[in-house]
Amino acid sequence: MSPRRAGPAADPGLAAVRLVTAGPVRVRVGAEFRAGDVLHVTRAASIQFSQRPIMFRLIRVKTDWITYDGWTWLDGYQLDEQGNATARRSIFVQWAGLRLMAQPAPPAAGDGRNRHPNQRRPPVPRRTG
């Protein structure tokens, strides 16, 4: 019985599923990011970010633009230290250099304290009798 070979030679589909360590989160090369994902873009993604890495909130991946293998165009917003959008940008980056940042947990529902101040409260039952 011959041993199984691991890696792309054993399965051609594995070439597109390489994992890249991205800080606390592991990101697949060519992974599908969603709108709203926050990325840390550094020199590993493109030389233009060697002096000043940026935080980037993704709007969309421009899949209709033809690029070099391993590179992509992204539309999104550059974020400041507080996470506020400061500029809309289109950036040309390598998949392998993108670091997906952890998303904050959604607020807990139930007690109504997370409601917007102008939002109506549910009606309170009235006592009769």
Salt bridges, closest charged atoms under 4 A:
ASP75 OD2 - ARG60 NE 3.18
ASP75 OD1 - LYS62 NZ 3.25
ASP111 OD2 - ARG113 NH2 2.59
